[in-house]
Amino acid sequence: MARPITLFTGQWADLPFEEVCRLAGEWGYDGLEIACWGDHLDPWRWDDDAYVQGKLDTLERHGLKVWTISNHLKGQAVCDDPIDQRHRDILPDVVWGDGDPEGVRQRAAEEMKNTARLAAKLGVKTVTGFTGSSIWKYVAMFPPASDEMIAAGYQDFADRWNPIIDVFEEVGVRFALEVHPSEIAYDYWTAKATLEAIGHRPGFGINFDPSHFMWQQLDPVAFVLDFADHIFHVHVKESVTNLDGRNGVLGSHLPWANPRRGWTFVSTGHGAVPWEPLFRALNAIGYDGPTSVEWEDAGMDRLQGAPEALAFVRKLNAITPPAASFDAAFSTK
């Protein structure tokens, strides 16, 4: 199945866009999933035709295309509560403003609308990102959070994101939420509740990243099969568990790659993503969109790891698609 293999630029936004294009082109990537931070993309310039064309020209010079753009950082601020120093550290001044929490949320929502408009100008059909969540802070469920408090969180998400999705659908672009800790959807059942909260709108789906499933002991293959109609984009990123009786899955407030963490983003280890069954499942549901490498292994030089990851994904993409009868066996209809 000829899926394009792209490199997500979020972990490369410390480098100029031109340099990331040069590297990805030399390595042989088909294109980029371009992040809306650093100097890579600015959604507030969506109506600047020269700016948009300049980005397309840069991609073309290096033999690259773009199928997807990302705005994880600004999407996070749309629903988050509290808004605090963590957000100040990831948001530009145009969104942070005076730091008033509701003002931050409103400006973040406007940037997400502009991201849809920018995607349309670029000829891109999918934007990946986060939504934030007003109820992630209740994940431990103690002190107890009532059913009413949880329901109010999903309603807050729907109230804030429906107007954003209106713009996405108006311009013919889809938003793909990465199911991820700290989001309104972080596991199987919260993903179902999130889709239900907005009435399964066609402009809202899932950016599937199995790395966030492994430490939660979720089955990423089952998720792909069950959410087949909603998977708009796929991230390829490894994570492994390191549970030795002292390390816990919550991370212990330790930085990535610290050996005392119970899970982290590395390339080998226990509890790794079952990549071959997962790609067979993607074949079964007929997914033919990008497989985007999101490079985060803190223990490996990224200039070595990114081309190695490209070769790895090429092998996975070469797995023969199933016959139609096998496809039908996994139908979620």
N, C-alpha and C positions, 0 to 999 in steps of 0.2 A: 504494500500500500504506500503510495508516494506522498507521505505526509512531509510538509516542510519542517526542517529543524532550525529553530531560531535560538538566539541567545537573549535572555532577559537582561536588560541593561541596568536594572535597579542596583545590583551589586558592583556596577562599573561606573556609577555616576560621578565618581571622583575624577574620572578622566574626561577630556573633551569628547563630544559626540563624534567628531571626525576621527579621533584616535581609536575609539571603540569600533567604529565602522571598519577602519583599516585592519585591526586585529581580527575581527570576525570574518572579514572577507578573505584574509590570508589563510585562516584556519579552514575555510570551506563551508562555513554556515550559509544556509539559504537566505537568512534574513535576521531581523532583530524584533524582539518585543520591546518597544521603546518606552522607557520610564519618563514620566512627566515631572522630573526633578533634575538637579544639576543643570547643565546647559542642553540636555537632550531634547526635551519638549516643554514648551510653555503654553498651557491651554488658554491663557488670557490673550494670546496672539492668534487665535483660531481664524480670525477674519483678515489676517495679514497675508495676502496671497503670495507675496514675495518670500516671506518667512517660511510658509508651508512648502513652496516649491524648492526652496533652498535645502530643506531637509530631504526631500525626495531626490534631489540632484546628488546630495552627498551619498545617499544609499546607492544610487545607480553607479556612481564612480567606483564603488567598491564591490559591485556585483551582488548587491543585497536588495531584498524586498521587505515590506512590512505588511503583516496581516493583523497585528494586534498591538495596541498600546496599553500602558498601565498607569493607573493613578491610585496606587494603594495608600500613599501617605495622606493625601487630602480626603479620600473616602473615609479613612479611619475617623476623622474629626466630625463627620456628619452626625453620628449618633452617640459618640462617646460621652460618658458621664462618670467621673469628672473629666473636665478639660484642665490640664495642668502642665507642669514643666516638661513632661514627656512629649507633649504636643508642640510646645514652644521649640523643642529641639529638632522637630522634623517638618515644621511648617514654615513656608515663606512669609515675609512680612505682609504681603497682600492678603493672606488668609488669617494670620494671627491678629493683625490690627492692634487694638488696645488690650487684647487678651480676654475681653469679656466673653464668657463661655458660650452664651447663645449667639453672640455676634460671630464667633469663630465657626460655630456650626453652620450658620447661614452662609457665610462666605465660602466655606468648604463645599456646601451644596451648590453654590453658583459655579465654583470651579469644576465640579463634576459635570454640570450641564455643558460648560464650555469644552470639557474633554470630549463629550459626545460630538459636539460640533466640529472639533478639531479632527477627530477620527474620520468623520464623514468627508472633510476636506482632503484628508490623506488617502481616501479610498479604502479605509479600514472598517471592518464590520464588527469588531469585538474590542471592548475595553475590559481589562481585568482590574481587580482592585478589592479593597476592603469596604465595609459599611460602617464599622464601629458598632458599639452596643451599649445601651444604657443598663443592661442587666448582666453583663459578664462579671461584674463585681460580686454578683450573688452566686458564682459558680460553686462555692463550697457548701451552699445551702445552710449555713449557720452563721449568725443567727438565722432562723428559718425565714425563707422568702415565701410568701403566700402565693397561691395560684393567681390572685389578682395582680400582684406585683409583676409576675412573669408575663401575664397577658398584657399588662400595660407596656412592657418593654417591646413586645412584638408590635403593638399598636403604634408606639413611638417610631419604630423602624418604618412601618408602612406609611405613616403620616409624612415622614421626612423624605423617604425614597420614592414614593409614587410620583411626586412632581418631577423628580430627576428622571425617572424612567419614562415619563411623558415625553421629555426632550429626546431621550435615546430613541424611542419608537418613532417620533416625528421625523428624525433624520436618518432612520434606517440602520441604527447601530444597536448592538446588544451589550449589556453589562454582565460580566461574569464574576461573581463573588468567589473569592478564594476561601473555602471552608477551612477555618483556621482558629486557633485560640485567640480570644479577645474579640471575635466577631459575633454577630447575631446568630450565625450558623457556624458551629465549630465541630459538630459530629453528625452522625446519621440522623438522629431524631430532631435535632435543632435545624438541620437542613430541610427536613420535611415541614417543620413548623414555619420556617422562613418563607418557603415557597407558598404555603397556604395563606400566610399573612397578607400577601399581595395578590392573591387569586391566580397564582401560576401565570403571571403576565409573560407574554412571549419575549419581551425585551429584557428579561432578567433570568439569569441562569447561573451556572457554576464554572469556576476555574478549578479544575481538579488537580490537587497537589497531594499525592499519597504520603509525602514525608510527614504530614501532620496527623496521619492516621495511625502510624506505627506505634508511637509512644502511648496512644490512647487504646491500643489493642483492638483496633477496628479492622475490618476486612476491606481493603481497598477494591478488590475484585468485585465483591458483592455490591459495593457502593456504585461502581461503574455500571453494572448491569441494572440495578434498581433505579438509578437516576439517568438512564441513557438519554432521554429526551432533553435533559437539562444541561448536559455537559457541553459547554461552548468552547472550552480551551483546556489544554493540559500542560502542567508544569512537570518537568523531570528533575527531581531533587531527592537525594538520598537522606535518610535519617536512620539512626540505629539506637537501640537501648543499651544501657550499661548498668543493669540492676544487679548489684553484688551483695545485697543485704544491707547496705548503707546508703546507696544512691537511690533517690526517689524520682518518680516521673514528673514531679512538679518543678524540677530544676534547681531548687534550693537557693534561688537568687544568685546563682553562679554564672559567669560568662560562658559563651559557647566554647566548646573544646576543652573546658576544664574537666579533668578526669573524675572529679567528684560528682559531676552531673549524672543524672539517671538516663538522659537521652541528649543527643546533639546531632548536628548535621556533619556527618563524615561519610567517606566513600565505602568503607567496609566495616563489618562488625556484626553483632547479634541483632536479631529483630529487624533486619533490613527489608526494604520493599521487595515483594515478589514480582520482579519486573517482567519476566516472561509471561506468567499467567495474566498479569495486568495488561500487557500489550495484546495478548490474545483476546481479552475481554473488550479492549478498545476496537479491535477488528470486528468482534461479534456485533457490536452496536453500530458499526459503520462510521466510527469517528475518523474523519479525514482532514481535520484541521492541524494547526501547528503542534509540534511537540517541542516545548520551549525549555531549554536548559537554564535553570536558576542556580547559579554557582554560589555555594555558601560554605564549602569545607574550610574551616579556619585552620586546619592542620596541613593544607596543601597549597603551594603557590598556584594562584589562579591562572597564570600564564601557562602552566603545565596541565592543570586540571580541566580547563575549558575545552582544549582540543581533544583531550582524552575522553571527556564526556560526549563530545560530538561523535567520536568513533563508536562509543558504547550505544548511543541512541540509534545510529545508523543500523547496527546489527539488530536491535529490537524492531525497528521499522521494517526490516526485511522478513520478519515472521510472516508466513503465508496466511492471508485472510481465510476465514472459514468458508465452507460451502453455504449456500443459501439455507439449506435445511438446518445446519448448525446455528446459523443466524436466527432462524425462527424459534429454535429451542430456547433461546435466551431472551425472547421478546418480553418486554414489560407491559405490553398492551393487555 
